[in-house]
Protein backbone atom coordinates (compact mmCIF):
# COMPACT_ATOMS: atom_id res chain seq x y z
CA UNK A 1 0.00 0.00 0.00
CA UNK A 2 2.75 2.48 0.86
CA UNK A 3 4.38 2.11 -2.55
CA UNK A 4 1.29 3.74 -4.12
CA UNK A 5 1.55 6.94 -2.06
CA UNK A 6 2.67 10.07 -3.86
CA UNK A 7 5.56 11.56 -1.94
CA UNK A 8 7.01 14.85 -3.00
CA UNK A 9 8.49 16.11 0.23
CA UNK A 10 11.43 13.65 0.16
CA UNK A 11 12.32 13.94 -3.53
CA UNK A 12 14.48 16.46 -5.33
CA UNK A 13 12.81 16.35 -8.73
CA UNK A 14 11.03 19.25 -10.51
CA UNK A 15 7.83 18.57 -8.56
CA UNK A 16 9.67 19.18 -5.29
CA UNK A 17 10.63 22.70 -6.37
CA UNK A 18 7.08 23.41 -7.54
CA UNK A 19 5.79 22.03 -4.25
CA UNK A 20 8.07 24.39 -2.30
CA UNK A 21 6.76 27.37 -4.28
CA UNK A 22 3.17 26.30 -3.60
CA UNK A 23 3.88 25.89 0.12
CA UNK A 24 5.09 29.50 0.34
CA UNK A 25 1.50 30.56 -0.31
CA UNK A 26 0.19 28.63 2.71
CA UNK A 27 -0.12 30.57 6.00
CA UNK A 28 2.79 29.92 8.37
CA UNK A 29 0.67 28.17 11.00
CA UNK A 30 -0.50 25.54 8.49
CA UNK A 31 2.66 25.07 6.44
CA UNK A 32 3.88 22.04 8.40
CA UNK A 33 0.52 20.20 8.39
CA UNK A 34 1.23 16.88 6.62
CA UNK A 35 -2.43 16.43 5.63
CA UNK A 36 -2.47 19.78 3.83
CA UNK A 37 0.88 19.01 2.23
CA UNK A 38 -0.44 15.70 0.89
CA UNK A 39 -3.56 17.37 -0.47
CA UNK A 40 -1.51 20.03 -2.23
CA UNK A 41 0.99 17.43 -3.49
CA UNK A 42 -1.88 15.43 -4.97
CA UNK A 43 -3.35 18.48 -6.69
CA UNK A 44 0.07 19.49 -7.96
CA UNK A 45 0.76 16.10 -9.52
CA UNK A 46 -2.75 15.83 -10.95
CA UNK A 47 -3.48 19.40 -12.09
CA UNK A 48 -0.08 21.06 -12.45
CA UNK A 49 1.46 24.11 -10.85
CA UNK A 50 -0.68 26.83 -12.45
CA UNK A 51 -4.00 25.20 -11.56
CA UNK A 52 -2.83 24.41 -8.02
CA UNK A 53 -1.66 28.00 -7.64
CA UNK A 54 -5.07 29.33 -8.70
CA UNK A 55 -6.85 26.82 -6.45
CA UNK A 56 -4.77 27.87 -3.46
CA UNK A 57 -5.27 31.58 -4.12
CA UNK A 58 -9.03 31.04 -4.19
CA UNK A 59 -8.98 29.01 -0.95
CA UNK A 60 -6.74 31.50 0.90
CA UNK A 61 -8.98 34.36 -0.23
CA UNK A 62 -12.07 32.49 1.02
CA UNK A 63 -10.29 31.63 4.26
CA UNK A 64 -9.51 35.30 4.92
CA UNK A 65 -12.99 36.54 3.96
CA UNK A 66 -14.56 33.93 6.19
CA UNK A 67 -12.25 34.80 9.10
CA UNK A 68 -11.66 31.07 9.59
CA UNK A 69 -9.82 30.30 12.83
CA UNK A 70 -9.34 26.54 12.38
CA UNK A 71 -6.77 24.71 10.32
CA UNK A 72 -6.57 25.38 6.62
CA UNK A 73 -6.82 21.66 5.88
CA UNK A 74 -10.19 21.45 7.63
CA UNK A 75 -11.37 24.38 5.52
CA UNK A 76 -10.24 23.05 2.14
CA UNK A 77 -10.82 19.32 2.54
CA UNK A 78 -14.50 19.73 1.75
CA UNK A 79 -16.71 22.63 0.81
CA UNK A 80 -19.02 22.44 3.82
CA UNK A 81 -16.91 24.81 5.93
CA UNK A 82 -16.72 27.25 3.05
CA UNK A 83 -20.46 27.04 2.40
CA UNK A 84 -21.23 27.63 6.09
CA UNK A 85 -19.25 30.84 5.96
CA UNK A 86 -21.24 33.92 5.07
CA UNK A 87 -19.88 35.37 1.88
CA UNK A 88 -19.49 39.14 1.77
CA UNK A 89 -22.22 40.99 -0.12
CA UNK A 90 -21.59 41.85 -3.74
CA UNK A 91 -20.58 45.49 -4.24
CA UNK A 92 -23.28 47.57 -5.91
CA UNK A 93 -22.80 48.09 -9.64
CA UNK A 94 -21.13 51.34 -10.55
CA UNK A 95 -23.08 53.64 -12.84
CA UNK A 96 -21.42 54.29 -16.19
CA UNK A 97 -19.50 57.51 -16.56
CA UNK A 98 -21.47 60.25 -18.27
CA UNK A 99 -19.55 62.36 -20.76
VOVEX-874510 format. One line per field, with one value per residue (C-alpha): x negated, y, z negated; residue number from 1. Coordinates in nm, 2 decimals, padded with zeros to 4 digits. Layout:
c1	(X  ...) .
c2	(Y  ...) .
c3	(Z  ...) .
num	(NUM  ...) .
***
This chain:
c1	(00.00  -00.28  -00.44  -00.13  -00.16  -00.27  -00.56  -00.70  -00.85  -01.14  -01.23  -01.45  -01.28  -01.10  -00.78  -00.97  -01.06  -00.71  -00.58  -00.81  -00.68  -00.32  -00.39  -00.51  -00.15  -00.02  00.01  -00.28  -00.07  00.05  -00.27  -00.39  -00.05  -00.12  00.24  00.25  -00.09  00.04  00.36  00.15  -00.10  00.19  00.34  -00.01  -00.08  00.27  00.35  00.01  -00.15  00.07  00.40  00.28  00.17  00.51  00.69  00.48  00.53  00.90  00.90  00.67  00.90  01.21  01.03  00.95  01.30  01.46  01.22  01.17  00.98  00.93  00.68  00.66  00.68  01.02  01.14  01.02  01.08  01.45  01.67  01.90  01.69  01.67  02.05  02.12  01.93  02.12  01.99  01.95  02.22  02.16  02.06  02.33  02.28  02.11  02.31  02.14  01.95  02.15  01.95) .
c2	(00.00  00.25  00.21  00.37  00.69  01.01  01.16  01.49  01.61  01.37  01.39  01.65  01.64  01.92  01.86  01.92  02.27  02.34  02.20  02.44  02.74  02.63  02.59  02.95  03.06  02.86  03.06  02.99  02.82  02.55  02.51  02.20  02.02  01.69  01.64  01.98  01.90  01.57  01.74  02.00  01.74  01.54  01.85  01.95  01.61  01.58  01.94  02.11  02.41  02.68  02.52  02.44  02.80  02.93  02.68  02.79  03.16  03.10  02.90  03.15  03.44  03.25  03.16  03.53  03.65  03.39  03.48  03.11  03.03  02.65  02.47  02.54  02.17  02.15  02.44  02.30  01.93  01.97  02.26  02.24  02.48  02.73  02.70  02.76  03.08  03.39  03.54  03.91  04.10  04.19  04.55  04.76  04.81  05.13  05.36  05.43  05.75  06.02  06.24) .
c3	(00.00  -00.09  00.26  00.41  00.21  00.39  00.19  00.30  -00.02  -00.02  00.35  00.53  00.87  01.05  00.86  00.53  00.64  00.75  00.42  00.23  00.43  00.36  -00.01  -00.03  00.03  -00.27  -00.60  -00.84  -01.10  -00.85  -00.64  -00.84  -00.84  -00.66  -00.56  -00.38  -00.22  -00.09  00.05  00.22  00.35  00.50  00.67  00.80  00.95  01.09  01.21  01.25  01.09  01.25  01.16  00.80  00.76  00.87  00.64  00.35  00.41  00.42  00.10  -00.09  00.02  -00.10  -00.43  -00.49  -00.40  -00.62  -00.91  -00.96  -01.28  -01.24  -01.03  -00.66  -00.59  -00.76  -00.55  -00.21  -00.25  -00.18  -00.08  -00.38  -00.59  -00.30  -00.24  -00.61  -00.60  -00.51  -00.19  -00.18  00.01  00.37  00.42  00.59  00.96  01.06  01.28  01.62  01.66  01.83  02.08) .
num	(1  2  3  4  5  6  7  8  9  10  11  12  13  14  15  16  17  18  19  20  21  22  23  24  25  26  27  28  29  30  31  32  33  34  35  36  37  38  39  40  41  42  43  44  45  46  47  48  49  50  51  52  53  54  55  56  57  58  59  60  61  62  63  64  65  66  67  68  69  70  71  72  73  74  75  76  77  78  79  80  81  82  83  84  85  86  87  88  89  90  91  92  93  94  95  96  97  98  99) .
***
